[in-house]
Every structure is written in structure tokens, then in C-alpha cells.
Amino acid sequence: MTSNTFSRRGLYKITFTSLECRPSGWAVAASEGRVVFLFLEGKLAQPTYITRDGLVRLQAELDDHRTTRRQEVADRIQRANAMGGTVDNAEYDEAKKEQAFIEGRILDLEAIINNSAIIEATKKPSDTVEVGSKVTVINSLRKKKEKFFIVGSPEADPPQGKISNVSPIGKALIGKRVGEIAEINAPAGTINLKILEIK
């Protein structure tokens, strides 16, 4: 198993066997059988656009993780430890992985909520596409009209037409006006989206 070393300005060093970076700017590292959370310096938090309903849903998920899910996995770890110790115990290892996932998700949710920018449902239509815009386009590849709702990444749902502002399509549409063409490079070729309407 390969090990790596993380150091922070010479204050400490942590040797880890796995490292998973989180969207929130935190990293989850496995170190000597423990889960260690590291904040990656130099990664500035960007505003996360979200509707009020979406923010309510994320807050509910955060509350559930902080209370119910966190306690459930703690109980599971305790039972596994009591039954077979911490060495060569598959149930214990699996519970620790689940704990790492839950704690990582809590960090992500906290970062999203703390850096959230609300998409106001009652705002006046803009002349250009922006987060919160509902856009009607003609897809040059599919030869048909499509409608997109530009949202933040937490609420993105492409099959439902909800496109993240940081996705290739979202980035291409942002700032465009009616009549202009957004160009997206895709594996199937270049897609041109001509903007027909912005709401």
C-alpha cells in the first residue's frame, strides 16, 4: 500500500494511505487507521447559487447527518469494536468508511450553506443569461428547442433541464443575449445553442 505525506508549513506531518478531496476545500485522509480532515489552504470558497427551497432541503439533510446519521454510525462502530476489535474486522472497517463519508458530507453541506447565494424567484428578467434564468434555445445538433433552468451545482438535474452554472452548457450560456449563439465542445462534436428567450 502506497503512503504519502502531508505537511502544513512545517507545523506537523501526516502520513496517509488515501486522500479524497472534497468540494468544500477539505480533504479526507486515512492515516494509521484513523480518519483525518485537512483544510486545503489556498482554495477560496466560491459562492454556491441555490434556490430557497434547495437551501431548506440541504439544511434538513445537514441536520439529519449531524444527529441521526452520525449517531447511527457511532453506534455501529461501537458494536463492531465490541464484537471483534479493530484489527481485521470487516464490519468495523466498513463502519469507519461510512463515518468518513458522513463527516465529509457534513463538511460539504456546511460549506455550501455558509457560502450560499440565494436565487430569487421573484427577480426581474435579465437581458442576459445568468444564474436563475430560464432559457429557451435551439439545439443545432438535435434540431429542436430545449429549455434550461440555470441553477447552482447542488440543484443541478440535467434530465429535468436544471443546468449548473459551472457546467459546460451553463458556462457557455451565461452572459449571452437573445439571438446570440452559445458554443459547446462535446465528444459528439460542436453544439450551437441559439438563444430564443430568457425569463
C-alpha positions in Angstrom: 0.0 0.0 0.0 1.4 3.4 -1.0 1.8 6.1 1.6 2.1 9.8 1.1 2.9 12.7 3.4 1.0 15.9 4.0 2.7 18.8 5.9 1.4 22.2 6.9 4.1 24.9 7.0 6.3 22.7 9.0 3.9 22.5 11.9 3.1 18.9 11.5 3.2 16.0 9.1 0.6 13.3 8.5 1.4 10.1 6.6 -1.7 8.8 4.9 -2.6 5.9 2.7 -5.5 7.5 0.9 -6.7 11.1 0.3 -10.0 12.3 -1.0 -10.5 16.0 -1.8 -14.0 17.4 -1.0 -15.7 20.2 -3.0 -15.8 22.3 0.3 -12.0 22.6 0.3 -11.5 19.9 2.9 -9.7 16.6 2.3 -10.5 13.3 3.9 -7.3 11.3 4.6 -6.9 7.8 6.1 -3.9 7.9 8.5 -2.9 4.9 10.6 -6.4 3.6 10.9 -7.8 7.0 11.6 -9.8 9.5 9.5 -8.2 12.9 9.4 -9.8 16.0 8.0 -7.5 18.6 6.4 -8.3 22.0 5.1 -6.5 22.7 1.8 -5.1 26.1 2.0 -5.2 28.5 -0.9 -8.6 27.2 -2.1 -11.0 30.1 -1.9 -14.7 29.3 -1.3 -16.8 30.4 -4.3 -20.5 31.4 -3.9 -22.9 28.5 -4.3 -26.1 29.5 -6.0 -29.2 27.8 -4.7 -33.0 28.4 -4.5 -34.6 28.9 -1.2 -36.3 25.5 -1.4 -33.0 23.9 -2.2 -31.4 25.6 0.8 -34.1 24.2 3.0 -33.6 20.7 1.7 -29.8 20.9 2.3 -30.3 22.3 5.8 -32.6 19.3 6.6 -30.0 16.9 5.2 -27.3 18.6 7.3 -29.4 18.3 10.5 -30.1 14.6 9.8 -26.4 13.9 9.2 -25.4 15.8 12.4 -27.8 14.0 14.6 -29.3 10.7 13.3 -26.7 9.5 10.8 -23.7 10.5 12.9 -25.1 8.7 16.0 -26.1 5.6 14.0 -22.6 5.1 12.6 -21.1 5.8 16.0 -23.3 3.0 17.5 -22.3 0.7 14.6 -18.6 1.3 15.2 -19.0 0.6 18.9 -20.8 -2.7 18.3 -18.3 -3.8 15.8 -15.4 -2.9 18.1 -17.1 -4.8 21.0 -17.6 -7.9 18.8 -14.2 -8.2 17.1 -11.9 -5.4 18.0 -10.4 -3.0 15.4 -7.9 -5.4 13.7 -9.0 -7.5 10.7 -12.7 -6.6 11.4 -14.5 -6.0 8.2 -17.6 -4.7 9.9 -15.5 -2.2 11.9 -13.6 -1.1 8.7 -16.9 -0.6 6.8 -18.4 1.4 9.6 -15.3 3.7 9.7 -15.6 4.3 6.0 -19.3 5.2 6.4 -18.3 7.5 9.2 -15.7 9.2 6.9 -18.4 9.6 4.2 -20.9 11.2 6.6 -18.3 13.6 8.1 -17.2 14.5 4.7 -20.8 15.2 3.6 -21.3 17.3 6.7 -18.3 19.4 5.7 -19.6 19.8 2.2 -23.1 20.8 3.3 -21.8 23.3 5.8 -19.6 24.9 3.1 -22.4 25.1 0.6 -24.8 26.6 3.1 -22.3 29.0 4.6 -21.3 30.2 1.1 -24.8 30.1 -0.5 -26.2 32.9 -2.6 -30.0 32.7 -3.0 -31.6 32.6 -6.4 -34.6 34.9 -6.0 -37.7 33.5 -7.7 -39.3 37.0 -8.0 -36.4 38.8 -9.6 -37.0 40.7 -12.9 -35.9 39.0 -16.1 -32.4 40.0 -17.3 -31.3 40.8 -20.8 -28.5 38.3 -20.5 -28.4 34.7 -19.2 -27.5 34.5 -15.5 -28.0 32.1 -12.6 -31.7 31.8 -12.1 -32.5 32.4 -15.8 -34.9 30.1 -17.7 -33.6 29.9 -21.2 -35.2 28.6 -24.4 -32.7 27.6 -27.2 -32.5 25.7 -30.4 -30.0 22.9 -30.3 -28.1 22.7 -33.7 -27.2 19.1 -33.1 -30.7 17.8 -32.2 -32.5 20.3 -34.4 -35.1 21.1 -31.7 -36.0 23.5 -29.0 -34.7 22.9 -25.4 -35.3 24.7 -22.2 -32.8 25.2 -19.4 -33.0 26.5 -15.9 -29.6 27.8 -14.8 -29.0 26.8 -11.2 -26.1 26.2 -8.8 -24.4 22.8 -8.7 -26.2 21.4 -5.6 -29.5 21.5 -7.5 -28.3 20.5 -11.0 -30.5 17.9 -12.6 -29.9 17.7 -16.4 -32.7 15.3 -17.2 -35.1 17.8 -15.7 -33.4 20.7 -17.6 -31.7 22.1 -14.5 -28.2 23.0 -15.6 -25.4 24.0 -13.3 -23.8 27.4 -13.9 -20.4 25.7 -13.8 -21.3 23.0 -16.3 -20.0 23.4 -19.9 -23.5 24.3 -21.1 -24.1 26.7 -18.2 -20.8 28.4 -18.7 -21.5 28.8 -22.4 -24.9 30.3 -21.8 -24.0 32.7 -19.0 -23.8 36.3 -20.3 -25.4 35.6 -23.7 -28.4 37.6 -25.1 -31.4 36.6 -27.1 -30.3 35.9 -30.7 -26.7 35.0 -29.7 -25.2 31.6 -30.0 -23.6 29.6 -27.2 -20.9 27.1 -28.5 -20.2 23.9 -26.5 -17.5 21.5 -27.5 -18.7 17.9 -26.9 -17.4 14.4 -27.8 -20.1 14.2 -30.5 -19.0 17.5 -32.0 -19.6 21.2 -31.5 -23.1 22.1 -30.3 -24.5 25.5 -31.0 -27.4 26.7 -28.9 -29.2 29.8 -30.3 -31.0 31.7 -27.6 -34.6 32.4 -28.3 -35.9 33.5 -24.9 -34.7 34.5 -21.5 -37.0 34.5 -18.5 
